[in-house]
Every structure is written in structure tokens, then in C-alpha cells.
Amino acid sequence: MNSNFVLLNNTKKTIAYINKQIINYPKSEVVLKQNIEKNMYELIELIFSYSINDVERIKVKFLKDLIIKLSMLDFYMATSFEKRIISKKKFESTSMFIIEIRKIAYGLIRSATTN
């Protein structure tokens, strides 16, 4: 199966899962909620940018940017857990989704740099 498709599909599943959670964020956490939403859209944008480009160096840059955004999303979800907005189970499952996407991205970087 095409790794771009797997990366995009897993990211969409993760975003759908997180979208179900951020509906319940309190009004006092508007900034956190907006940062999570913005970050999720940027993840998709980076994946499309990666797919479209032909130059390997630029593709690797987009993958590294994707990993940074994933780390930020993980941080936002950890902050949500610390503020008791989401449960431990939801935090752990979201983190597992993010780890899976990160593994795919690192695999793509590794395959691009060995070519």
C-alpha cells in the first residue's frame, strides 16, 4: 500500500478522533482549542505538500515539519489532560495515534535519505 495514503489516512482518523473530543472543551480554554484545530489542519497541509513535491530534500523538510506539528499536537493533548479536560484513556489513545503517524513519517524520512 502507498505510504502517502497510509500517512494521510491515519492522520485523518486521528483528526476525527480529536475533533470529537474538542467539542467538549470549556469556553475558558478557547486558545488551546484553537491551537489544536489549527495544528490539525496544518498536519494535512504538510502531508499534501510532501506528496506534491518531487525534490527529495524538500519532501524530507515537509516530513520533519510534520513531526514537529505532531509533537506540538501531543503537547496540546498532554496539556488538556493536565487541565483535566480529557480523560487519561482519551489522552493515551490520542498519543498512540500520534506515535503511529510519527513512526510512518520517520520511516519515510529514512527511506528518502537512503535512496
SEBA-378427 format. One record per residue: residue number from 1; z, x, y of N, C-alpha, C in turn; residue in three letters; chain. Coordinates in Angstrom, 1 decimal, always signed. Atoms other than C-alpha are relative to their C-alpha. Layout:
<atoms>
+-----+--------+--------+--------+--------+--------+--------+--------+--------+--------+------+-------+
!  nr !    n.Z !    n.X !    n.Y !   ca.Z !   ca.X !   ca.Y !    c.Z !    c.X !    c.Y ! rest ! kette !
+-----+--------+--------+--------+--------+--------+--------+--------+--------+--------+------+-------+
! NUM !      Z !      X !      Y !      Z !      X !      Y !      Z !      X !      Y !  ALA !     A !
...
+-----+--------+--------+--------+--------+--------+--------+--------+--------+--------+------+-------+
</atoms>
This chain:
<atoms>
+-----+--------+--------+--------+--------+--------+--------+--------+--------+--------+------+-------+
!  nr !    n.Z !    n.X !    n.Y !   ca.Z !   ca.X !   ca.Y !    c.Z !    c.X !    c.Y ! rest ! kette !
+-----+--------+--------+--------+--------+--------+--------+--------+--------+--------+------+-------+
!   1 !   +0.0 !   +0.8 !   -1.2 !   +0.0 !   +0.0 !   +0.0 !   +0.0 !   +0.9 !   +1.2 !  MET !     A !
!   2 !   +0.1 !   -0.8 !   -1.2 !   -0.7 !   +1.2 !   +3.5 !   +1.3 !   +0.1 !   +0.7 !  ASN !     A !
!   3 !   -1.3 !   -0.2 !   -0.6 !   +2.3 !   +2.8 !   +5.1 !   +0.2 !   -0.6 !   +1.3 !  SER !     A !
!   4 !   -0.1 !   +0.7 !   -1.3 !   +1.5 !   +1.4 !   +8.5 !   +0.4 !   -1.4 !   -0.1 !  ASN !     A !
!   5 !   -0.3 !   +1.4 !   +0.2 !   +1.6 !   -2.1 !   +7.1 !   +1.5 !   -0.1 !   -0.4 !  PHE !     A !
!   6 !   -1.4 !   +0.1 !   +0.4 !   +4.9 !   -1.4 !   +5.4 !   +1.0 !   +0.2 !   +1.1 !  VAL !     A !
!   7 !   -0.8 !   -0.3 !   -1.2 !   +6.4 !   +0.1 !   +8.6 !   +0.0 !   -1.3 !   +0.9 !  LEU !     A !
!   8 !   +0.1 !   +1.2 !   -0.8 !   +5.2 !   -2.9 !  +10.6 !   +0.7 !   -1.2 !   -0.6 !  LEU !     A !
!   9 !   -0.6 !   +1.2 !   +0.6 !   +6.3 !   -5.5 !   +8.1 !   +1.5 !   +0.1 !   -0.1 !  ASN !     A !
!  10 !   -1.5 !   -0.2 !   +0.0 !   +9.8 !   -4.0 !   +7.7 !   +0.6 !   -0.2 !   +1.4 !  ASN !     A !
!  11 !   -0.5 !   +0.1 !   -1.4 !  +10.2 !   -3.8 !  +11.5 !   +0.0 !   -1.5 !   +0.4 !  THR !     A !
!  12 !   +0.0 !   +1.5 !   -0.4 !   +9.1 !   -7.5 !  +11.9 !   +1.1 !   -0.7 !   -0.7 !  LYS !     A !
!  13 !   -1.1 !   +0.6 !   +0.7 !  +11.6 !   -8.5 !   +9.2 !   +1.4 !   +0.3 !   +0.7 !  LYS !     A !
!  14 !   -1.3 !   -0.4 !   -0.7 !  +14.4 !   -6.6 !  +11.0 !   +0.1 !   -0.7 !   +1.3 !  THR !     A !
!  15 !   -0.1 !   +0.7 !   -1.3 !  +13.5 !   -8.1 !  +14.3 !   +0.3 !   -1.5 !   -0.2 !  ILE !     A !
!  16 !   -0.3 !   +1.4 !   +0.3 !  +13.5 !  -11.6 !  +12.8 !   +1.5 !   -0.2 !   -0.3 !  ALA !     A !
!  17 !   -1.4 !   +0.1 !   +0.4 !  +16.9 !  -11.0 !  +11.3 !   +0.9 !   +0.2 !   +1.2 !  TYR !     A !
!  18 !   -0.8 !   -0.2 !   -1.2 !  +18.3 !   -9.6 !  +14.6 !   -0.1 !   -1.2 !   +1.0 !  ILE !     A !
!  19 !   +0.2 !   +1.2 !   -0.9 !  +16.8 !  -12.5 !  +16.6 !   +0.9 !   -1.1 !   -0.4 !  ASN !     A !
!  20 !   -0.9 !   +1.1 !   +0.4 !  +18.8 !  -14.9 !  +14.5 !   +1.5 !   +0.2 !   +0.4 !  LYS !     A !
!  21 !   -1.4 !   -0.4 !   -0.4 !  +22.0 !  -13.0 !  +15.4 !   +0.2 !   -0.1 !   +1.5 !  GLN !     A !
!  22 !   -0.2 !   -0.1 !   -1.5 !  +21.4 !  -12.5 !  +19.2 !   +0.0 !   -1.4 !   +0.7 !  ILE !     A !
!  23 !   -0.1 !   +1.4 !   -0.5 !  +21.2 !  -16.3 !  +19.7 !   +1.4 !   -0.3 !   +0.4 !  ILE !     A !
!  24 !   -1.5 !   +0.3 !   -0.1 !  +25.0 !  -16.4 !  +19.4 !   +0.7 !   +1.0 !   +0.9 !  ASN !     A !
!  25 !   -0.7 !   -0.9 !   -0.9 !  +25.7 !  -13.6 !  +21.9 !   +0.6 !   -0.8 !   +1.2 !  TYR !     A !
!  26 !   -0.6 !   +0.7 !   -1.2 !  +28.1 !  -14.7 !  +24.7 !   -0.7 !   +0.4 !   +1.3 !  PRO !     A !
!  27 !   +0.6 !   -0.2 !   -1.3 !  +26.9 !  -15.0 !  +28.2 !   +0.5 !   +1.3 !   +0.7 !  LYS !     A !
!  28 !   -0.6 !   -1.2 !   -0.6 !  +29.2 !  -12.1 !  +29.2 !   -0.7 !   +1.3 !   -0.4 !  SER !     A !
!  29 !   +0.7 !   -1.1 !   +0.6 !  +27.0 !   -9.8 !  +27.1 !   -1.5 !   -0.1 !   +0.2 !  GLU !     A !
!  30 !   +1.4 !   +0.2 !   -0.3 !  +23.7 !  -10.5 !  +28.8 !   -0.8 !   +1.3 !   -0.1 !  VAL !     A !
!  31 !   +0.6 !   -1.3 !   -0.1 !  +22.9 !   -6.9 !  +29.4 !   -0.3 !   +0.6 !   -1.5 !  VAL !     A !
!  32 !   +0.1 !   -0.5 !   +1.4 !  +23.5 !   -5.9 !  +25.7 !   -1.1 !   -0.8 !   -0.7 !  LEU !     A !
!  33 !   +1.0 !   +0.9 !   +0.7 !  +21.4 !   -8.9 !  +24.5 !   -1.4 !   +0.4 !   +0.5 !  LYS !     A !
!  34 !   +1.3 !   -0.3 !   -0.6 !  +18.5 !   -8.0 !  +26.9 !   -0.4 !   +1.4 !   -0.5 !  GLN !     A !
!  35 !   +0.4 !   -1.3 !   +0.5 !  +18.6 !   -4.3 !  +25.8 !   -0.4 !   -0.1 !   -1.4 !  ASN !     A !
!  36 !   +0.4 !   +0.1 !   +1.4 !  +18.4 !   -5.3 !  +22.2 !   -1.4 !   -0.6 !   -0.1 !  ILE !     A !
!  37 !   +1.3 !   +0.6 !   +0.0 !  +15.5 !   -7.6 !  +22.8 !   -1.1 !   +0.9 !   +0.5 !  GLU !     A !
!  38 !   +1.0 !   -0.9 !   -0.5 !  +13.6 !   -5.1 !  +24.9 !   -0.3 !   +1.1 !   -1.0 !  LYS !     A !
!  39 !   +0.1 !   -1.1 !   +1.0 !  +14.2 !   -2.4 !  +22.3 !   -0.8 !   -0.5 !   -1.2 !  ASN !     A !
!  40 !   +0.8 !   +0.5 !   +1.2 !  +12.8 !   -4.6 !  +19.5 !   -1.5 !   -0.1 !   +0.3 !  MET !     A !
!  41 !   +1.4 !   +0.1 !   -0.4 !   +9.6 !   -5.3 !  +21.4 !   -0.6 !   +1.4 !   +0.1 !  TYR !     A !
!  42 !   +0.5 !   -1.4 !   -0.1 !   +9.2 !   -1.5 !  +22.1 !   -0.2 !   +0.6 !   -1.3 !  GLU !     A !
!  43 !   +0.3 !   -0.5 !   +1.4 !   +9.5 !   -0.8 !  +18.4 !   -1.4 !   -0.4 !   -0.5 !  LEU !     A !
!  44 !   +1.3 !   +0.5 !   +0.4 !   +6.5 !   -3.0 !  +17.7 !   -1.1 !   +0.7 !   +0.8 !  ILE !     A !
!  45 !   +1.0 !   -0.7 !   -0.8 !   +4.6 !   -1.4 !  +20.6 !   -0.2 !   +1.4 !   -0.5 !  GLU !     A !
!  46 !   +0.1 !   -1.4 !   +0.5 !   +5.3 !   +2.1 !  +19.3 !   -0.8 !   +0.1 !   -1.3 !  LEU !     A !
!  47 !   +0.8 !   +0.0 !   +1.3 !   +4.0 !   +1.2 !  +15.8 !   -1.4 !   -0.3 !   +0.2 !  ILE !     A !
!  48 !   +1.4 !   +0.2 !   -0.4 !   +0.8 !   -0.2 !  +17.3 !   -0.6 !   +1.2 !   +0.6 !  PHE !     A !
!  49 !   +0.5 !   -1.2 !   -0.6 !   +0.4 !   +2.9 !  +19.4 !   -0.3 !   +1.0 !   -1.0 !  SER !     A !
!  50 !   +0.2 !   -1.0 !   +1.1 !   +0.9 !   +5.0 !  +16.3 !   -1.3 !   -0.3 !   -0.8 !  TYR !     A !
!  51 !   +1.1 !   +0.4 !   +0.8 !   -1.7 !   +3.0 !  +14.4 !   -1.4 !   +0.3 !   +0.6 !  SER !     A !
!  52 !   +1.3 !   +0.0 !   -0.8 !   -4.4 !   +3.1 !  +17.1 !   -0.4 !   +1.5 !   +0.2 !  ILE !     A !
!  53 !   +0.4 !   -1.3 !   -0.3 !   -4.3 !   +6.8 !  +17.9 !   -0.5 !   +0.8 !   -1.2 !  ASN !     A !
!  54 !   +0.7 !   -0.9 !   +1.0 !   -6.4 !   +9.4 !  +16.0 !   +0.6 !   +1.4 !   +0.0 !  ASP !     A !
!  55 !   -0.5 !   -1.3 !   +0.0 !   -4.8 !  +12.6 !  +17.1 !   +1.4 !   +0.1 !   -0.6 !  VAL !     A !
!  56 !   -1.3 !   -0.1 !   +0.8 !   -2.0 !  +13.7 !  +14.7 !   +1.2 !   +0.3 !   +0.9 !  GLU !     A !
!  57 !   -1.1 !   -0.4 !   -0.9 !   +0.1 !  +15.3 !  +17.4 !   +0.5 !   -1.2 !   +0.8 !  ARG !     A !
!  58 !   -0.4 !   +1.2 !   -0.7 !   +0.2 !  +12.1 !  +19.4 !   +0.6 !   -1.0 !   -0.9 !  ILE !     A !
!  59 !   -0.5 !   +0.9 !   +1.0 !   +0.8 !  +10.0 !  +16.3 !   +1.5 !   +0.4 !   -0.3 !  LYS !     A !
!  60 !   -1.4 !   -0.5 !   +0.3 !   +3.9 !  +12.2 !  +15.5 !   +0.9 !   -0.3 !   +1.1 !  VAL !     A !
!  61 !   -0.8 !   +0.2 !   -1.1 !   +5.1 !  +11.8 !  +19.0 !   +0.5 !   -1.5 !   +0.1 !  LYS !     A !
!  62 !   -0.4 !   +1.4 !   +0.0 !   +5.0 !   +8.0 !  +18.7 !   +1.0 !   -0.3 !   -1.1 !  PHE !     A !
!  63 !   -1.0 !   +0.2 !   +1.1 !   +6.9 !   +8.2 !  +15.4 !   +1.3 !   +0.5 !   +0.4 !  LEU !     A !
!  64 !   -1.3 !   -0.5 !   -0.5 !   +9.6 !  +10.3 !  +17.0 !   +0.6 !   -0.9 !   +1.0 !  LYS !     A !
!  65 !   -0.5 !   +1.0 !   -0.9 !   +9.8 !   +7.8 !  +19.8 !   +0.6 !   -1.2 !   -0.7 !  ASP !     A !
!  66 !   -0.5 !   +1.1 !   +0.8 !  +10.2 !   +5.1 !  +17.2 !   +1.3 !   +0.3 !   -0.6 !  LEU !     A !
!  67 !   -1.3 !   -0.4 !   +0.6 !  +13.1 !   +7.0 !  +15.6 !   +1.0 !   -0.1 !   +1.1 !  ILE !     A !
!  68 !   -1.0 !   +0.0 !   -1.1 !  +14.8 !   +7.3 !  +19.0 !   +0.3 !   -1.5 !   +0.3 !  ILE !     A !
!  69 !   -0.3 !   +1.4 !   -0.3 !  +14.4 !   +3.5 !  +19.6 !   +0.8 !   -0.6 !   -1.2 !  LYS !     A !
!  70 !   -0.8 !   +0.5 !   +1.1 !  +15.7 !   +2.8 !  +16.1 !   +1.5 !   +0.4 !   +0.1 !  LEU !     A !
!  71 !   -1.4 !   -0.4 !   -0.3 !  +18.8 !   +4.9 !  +16.9 !   +0.7 !   -0.8 !   +1.0 !  SER !     A !
!  72 !   -0.6 !   +0.8 !   -1.1 !  +19.3 !   +3.0 !  +20.1 !   +0.3 !   -1.4 !   -0.5 !  MET !     A !
!  73 !   -0.3 !   +1.3 !   +0.6 !  +19.0 !   -0.3 !  +18.2 !   +1.2 !   +0.0 !   -0.9 !  LEU !     A !
!  74 !   -1.2 !   -0.1 !   +0.9 !  +21.6 !   +0.9 !  +15.7 !   +1.2 !   +0.1 !   +0.9 !  ASP !     A !
!  75 !   -1.2 !   -0.1 !   -0.9 !  +23.9 !   +1.9 !  +18.6 !   +0.3 !   -1.4 !   +0.6 !  PHE !     A !
!  76 !   -0.3 !   +1.3 !   -0.6 !  +23.5 !   -1.5 !  +20.2 !   +0.6 !   -1.0 !   -1.0 !  TYR !     A !
!  77 !   -0.6 !   +0.8 !   +1.1 !  +24.3 !   -3.2 !  +16.9 !   +1.4 !   +0.4 !   -0.3 !  MET !     A !
!  78 !   -1.3 !   -0.5 !   +0.2 !  +27.3 !   -1.0 !  +16.5 !   +0.9 !   -0.4 !   +1.1 !  ALA !     A !
!  79 !   -0.8 !   +0.5 !   -1.2 !  +28.5 !   -1.9 !  +20.0 !   +0.3 !   -1.5 !   -0.2 !  THR !     A !
!  80 !   -0.2 !   +1.5 !   +0.2 !  +28.0 !   -5.6 !  +19.1 !   +1.1 !   -0.2 !   -1.0 !  SER !     A !
!  81 !   -1.1 !   +0.1 !   +1.1 !  +30.2 !   -5.1 !  +16.0 !   +1.3 !   +0.4 !   +0.6 !  PHE !     A !
!  82 !   -1.3 !   -0.4 !   -0.6 !  +32.9 !   -3.2 !  +18.0 !   +0.5 !   -1.0 !   +1.0 !  GLU !     A !
!  83 !   -0.5 !   +1.0 !   -1.0 !  +33.0 !   -6.0 !  +20.6 !   +0.2 !   -1.3 !   -0.8 !  LYS !     A !
!  84 !   -0.2 !   +1.2 !   +0.9 !  +33.3 !   -8.5 !  +17.6 !   -1.0 !   -1.1 !   +0.3 !  ARG !     A !
!  85 !   +1.0 !   +1.0 !   -0.2 !  +30.1 !  -10.3 !  +18.5 !   -0.7 !   -0.3 !   -1.3 !  ILE !     A !
!  86 !   +0.6 !   +0.2 !   +1.3 !  +28.6 !   -9.8 !  +15.0 !   +1.1 !   +0.4 !   -1.1 !  ILE !     A !
!  87 !   -0.9 !   -0.4 !   +1.1 !  +30.4 !   -9.5 !  +11.7 !   -0.3 !   +1.3 !   -0.7 !  SER !     A !
!  88 !   +0.2 !   -1.3 !   +0.6 !  +30.8 !   -6.4 !   +9.6 !   -1.2 !   -0.1 !   -1.0 !  LYS !     A !
!  89 !   +1.1 !   +0.2 !   +0.9 !  +28.4 !   -7.8 !   +7.0 !   -1.4 !   +0.0 !   +0.7 !  LYS !     A !
!  90 !   +1.2 !   +0.0 !   -0.8 !  +25.7 !   -8.5 !   +9.6 !   -0.3 !   +1.4 !   +0.5 !  LYS !     A !
!  91 !   +0.2 !   -1.3 !   -0.5 !  +26.2 !   -5.1 !  +11.1 !   -0.5 !   +1.0 !   -1.1 !  PHE !     A !
!  92 !   +0.4 !   -0.8 !   +1.1 !  +25.9 !   -3.4 !   +7.7 !   -1.4 !   -0.3 !   -0.5 !  GLU !     A !
!  93 !   +1.3 !   +0.3 !   +0.4 !  +22.8 !   -5.3 !   +6.7 !   -1.1 !   +0.4 !   +1.0 !  SER !     A !
!  94 !   +0.9 !   -0.5 !   -1.0 !  +21.1 !   -4.6 !  +10.0 !   -0.2 !   +1.5 !   +0.0 !  THR !     A !
!  95 !   +0.1 !   -1.5 !   +0.1 !  +21.9 !   -0.9 !   +9.6 !   -0.8 !   +0.4 !   -1.2 !  SER !     A !
!  96 !   +0.9 !   -0.3 !   +1.1 !  +20.3 !   -0.9 !   +6.2 !   -1.4 !   -0.2 !   +0.3 !  MET !     A !
!  97 !   +1.3 !   +0.2 !   -0.4 !  +17.2 !   -2.4 !   +7.6 !   -0.5 !   +1.1 !   +0.9 !  PHE !     A !
!  98 !   +0.4 !   -1.0 !   -0.9 !  +17.1 !   +0.2 !  +10.3 !   -0.2 !   +1.3 !   -0.7 !  ILE !     A !
!  99 !   +0.1 !   -1.2 !   +0.8 !  +17.7 !   +3.0 !   +7.8 !   -1.3 !   +0.0 !   -0.8 !  ILE !     A !
! 100 !   +1.2 !   +0.1 !   +0.8 !  +14.8 !   +1.8 !   +5.7 !   -1.2 !   +0.3 !   +0.9 !  GLU !     A !
! 101 !   +1.2 !   -0.2 !   -0.9 !  +12.4 !   +1.8 !   +8.7 !   +0.0 !   +1.5 !   +0.4 !  ILE !     A !
! 102 !   -0.1 !   -1.4 !   -0.4 !  +13.7 !   +5.3 !   +9.7 !   -0.5 !   +0.9 !   -1.2 !  ARG !     A !
! 103 !   +0.5 !   -0.8 !   +1.1 !  +13.0 !   +6.6 !   +6.2 !   -1.5 !   +0.0 !   -0.1 !  LYS !     A !
! 104 !   +1.5 !   +0.1 !   +0.0 !   +9.4 !   +5.3 !   +6.3 !   -0.6 !   +0.9 !   +1.2 !  ILE !     A !
! 105 !   +0.5 !   -0.8 !   -1.1 !   +9.0 !   +6.9 !   +9.8 !   +0.1 !   +1.5 !   -0.3 !  ALA !     A !
! 106 !   -0.1 !   -1.4 !   +0.4 !  +10.3 !  +10.3 !   +8.6 !   -1.0 !   +0.4 !   -1.0 !  TYR !     A !
! 107 !   +1.1 !   -0.3 !   +1.0 !   +8.0 !  +10.1 !   +5.6 !   -1.3 !   +0.2 !   +0.6 !  GLY !     A !
! 108 !   +1.3 !   -0.1 !   -0.6 !   +5.0 !   +9.5 !   +7.8 !   +0.0 !   +1.3 !   +0.9 !  LEU !     A !
! 109 !   -0.1 !   -1.3 !   -0.8 !   +6.1 !  +12.5 !  +10.1 !   -0.2 !   +1.1 !   -1.0 !  ILE !     A !
! 110 !   +0.2 !   -1.1 !   +1.0 !   +6.4 !  +14.7 !   +7.0 !   -1.4 !   +0.1 !   -0.5 !  ARG !     A !
! 111 !   +1.4 !   +0.0 !   +0.6 !   +3.0 !  +13.7 !   +5.6 !   -1.0 !   +0.4 !   +1.1 !  SER !     A !
! 112 !   +0.9 !   -0.4 !   -1.1 !   +1.4 !  +14.2 !   +9.1 !   +0.1 !   +1.5 !   +0.2 !  ALA !     A !
! 113 !   -0.1 !   -1.4 !   -0.3 !   +2.8 !  +17.7 !   +9.5 !   -0.4 !   +0.9 !   -1.1 !  THR !     A !
! 114 !   +0.4 !   -0.8 !   +1.2 !   +1.9 !  +18.9 !   +6.0 !   -1.5 !   +0.0 !   -0.1 !  THR !     A !
! 115 !   +1.5 !   +0.0 !   +0.1 !   -1.8 !  +18.0 !   +6.5 !   -0.6 !   +1.1 !   +0.8 !  ASN !     A !
+-----+--------+--------+--------+--------+--------+--------+--------+--------+--------+------+-------+
</atoms>
